[in-house]
Amino acid sequence: MHINLTPEQERIVNDELKSGHFRSAEEVIAKALIILREKERSSITGDRNGHQESAVREMLKFVEENRTSLQGVSVKQLIHEGHRL
């Protein structure tokens, strides 16, 4: 299968490759499709735990990618604070 990416999509793929998180464009696309499927499944079931789990995964991914120190703050506290905004 061959696909055409918009310039913005191509920039995202290239940024991910430069970050070192992926070894190929195919890996970037594969991960994006997996995340899309997970989000669709959680929205179909309407399962609140699925949404919470997804939020926690996204938070942990952000912390890991940005090498953010939580300095004694739990992910649960961060999520609770995010709900207040």
N, C-alpha and C positions, 0 to 999 in steps of 0.2 A: 504494500500500500504506500502511496506517495501522498504527502499532504503539503499544503502551502501555509506558511505561517505569516502573520502580519509582522511588520517591523517591530512592534511592541512585544509580540510573543517571542520573536527571535532574540530580542534583547534579554528577555527573562531567561530563556534557555542558556544563552551565552553567559549571563551573570551567574547562573547556577554552576555552570561548568568552571568558570573562573574561581568560584568560591571553593572548589575542590570537593563539594558534596557529592558530585556525580562524575562518572568517567566518560559518559557519552550523552548525546542528545536523546538517544533512545531511553536511557535510564531516567532522564528528567521527565519525559513524556509518560513513561510507564508509572512513575510515582504519582504524577498528576492525575492519571486515570484511576489509580487505586484510591486516592483521596476523594476524587469525584464520586466513585462508587460508594465509598463509606458514607459520604455526606448524603447521598441519595437514599441509602438504606436507613440512615438514622432519621431522615425527614419523613420517609414513608411510614415507619413504625411509630413516629411521634414519641419515641422513647426519651424521656427526660434524661435518664442516665446516659444514653448515647450522646446527647448533646453535652452533658457535663464531662463525660469521658473525652470527647473531642476537644472541648475547651482546655482540659488539663493537658492533653497531648500537644495542642498548639502552644500553650504556655511553656511547657517543658522544652519544646523545639526552639522557641524564641530564646529562652534562657541559654540553651546550648549553643545556638548559632551566634548569639551576640556575646557569649562568654560573660553573662550577667551574673554577678554575685547576689544571691538572695539575702545574705547577711542576717540569717536567723529568721527571715520571714518565710512562712510556709506558702506553698502554691495555693492552698485553701484560703489563706488570708488574702492573697493577691486577687483571687477570683471573687471573693466576697467584696473586696474593695472595688473591683471592676463593676460589680452589679450596682453599686451605689452611684456610679457616674451616670 
